[in-house]
Amino acid sequence: MRILRATDHRQMPWKNGKGVTTEIAIFPGDASVDNFDWRISMAKVPASGPFSAFAGVDRVLAVLEGEMVLTVEGKPPATMDASSAAMAFPGDAATSAVVLHEVMDLNVMVRRGKFSAQSTRLVNAEIFGKADETFVLLRSDAELVSGETLGLGDVLHIQKSETVAFTRIPSDAWLVEITSLAE
């Protein structure tokens, strides 16, 4: 298990230049926004507009704060807020958002055909790393049974077959699981 502290996350401009994203993790480690196999980030979305296109990439988007109407080519518009489930969509589909209240989102992107991903709310105090890569994004303070304390924006990176336990279920946390599709 590794703790990725919020203060160590890297900030960079959006691919379309219209905002800033906070990169939490990327694989391979020396990859860029153009050649990653998978990437986890958060972004503040202050205004309505188009999303950056990512050819050959699948996305899973969750709203951590705020509210927006997400429109993805070929799908009906979806109103999303902090109580909504994450939404999966092709990164190369024309996508835009109408921001109703400034949004902070969690964005997981994987190279199509190489990896799959899912993002769900954390509902258990104990987490077993069943995926190739498992991450827990904390939106509130938490403590592990092993004694480590975590704060807002900190992320746990859990290895496959590893078990990590919180003293109690964090009040607001997201579980991100990334699985290799290689045989």
N, C-alpha and C positions, 0 to 999 in steps of 0.2 A: 504494500500500500504506500502511496505517496500523497502528500498534501500539496496541492497547488494553491498557493496563497493568492488572494485577490490582488495584493500589491505587486505581484510578479507577472500578472497577465499583461500581454502586450497590446497596446492600442495602435491602430492603423486606419488609414482612410478606406472607405468602402470602395469596391471595385469601380462603381460608377462615379465616385468622387463626391457624392452628395451627403456624406455622413461619416461617422467614425464607428469602428467595431472594436470590441475587446476580444482578442484571441485568447482562448483558454488552453487549447491543445491542438496540435497539428501532427499529421503523420504523412511521410517521414518528417523527422524533426527539422530538417533543413529545407523543407518544401516551401513554396510560395503559394499565394492565392490562385495561381494559374496551374500548378502541377501537384497539388496534394492528393493523397488517397482518401483521407478523411480530415475533417476540421470541425472543431467546436468553438463557437463564439457567442458573444452577447452584443446587442447593438441597441442604442437609443434611437427610436424613430420618432422625431419631433413633428414631422409634417407628412402629408399625403404625397404619394408619388410612386414611380416604378421601382421594382427590385432589380438588382444586378442580375444578369443572366450568367449561368454557369453551365456550359456545354458538357454533356456526359456526366452530370452530377445529380444525385437525388438529395432533396432537402427534407428536414423535419423541423418545423418551426413551432415554438411554444411562446405564448405571451406571458411574461413574468409580471408586468405592470401595465396599466393602461387598457385601451380598447381600440380595435381597428376592424375594418371590414377588408378581408383579404380576398382578392380576385385572382384566380389562377386560370389561365386559358384552358377551356374544356371542362371546368368545374363551376358549380354555382357559387356566387359570393358567400363567404362565411364570416360572420361576426365572431371575433375572438377577443377574449379578455383573460384575466389571470385565473378564472375558473374553468376555462376551456381546455379540452384535450389538445395535445399537439397535433399538427396537421402535416402530412407527408405530401410532397408534390415534386415534379421534375424541375430541376434547377434551370433547365433551358426553356421551360414554358414561360410565356409572357405573364408576368405577375406584377400586381400593383396593390397598394394599400390606401384606403381612406382612413386616416387617423382621426378617431373621435376624441381620444384623450391620449396624450403623449405615451408612447409604448416603449417598454424595454423588452426585447425578445431574446430567446435562446434559440440559436440556429445550429443545427447539426447537418453537415454536408458530407456525403460519401460518394466516391467514384462509382458510378453505375456499373454493375457487373463484377465489381471487385469486393465491395462491402455492402452491408445493409445496416440500418440504424433504426432505433426507436427511442423515443423520449416519453417517459411517464412520470407522474407524481410519485414520490417515495411514500410507500404506505407501511413499510416494515422497519423495525429498529435494527434488524440484522440483515445484512446484504451478502449474498454469495455471488461471487463473480462467475456467472455461467457463460457470459459472452466473452469474446476475445479481449475486448476492452470495455471496462465498466467505469463510469464516472458518476459522482453524486455532486450536483451543484447546490450549494446551500444559500438560501435567501433569508436565513436567520441564524442566530448562534446555536451551536450544538456541541456536545461532548461525546467522545468515543469512550467505550468501556475501558480501553487501554490507557485513558487519561488525557489524550490530546484534545485541545479545544479548537473549535473552528468558528469562524465568523462569517458575516455577510459576504458573499461572493467567493468564498473559499471553495475548492473543489477537491474531492477525494478521487484518486485514480486507483482502482482496485484491479489487481491482476486476475486472470482466469484461475478458477478453483480456490481463490482466497476468500475468507470470510471476515467481514468487518461489522462491528456492532456499536450502535449508539446507546447511550444511557437511556434515552427515550427517543421516539420518532421526532425528528425535527419538524417544526410547525410549517415550514415551507421549503421543500427540497425537490429537486428533479433528478430522476435516474436516467442516465443515458447509456445505452448498450449498443456497441458496435461489433458486428460479426463479419469475419472474413468469409467470402463465398468461394475461396479456393478449396479445391478438393484435396 
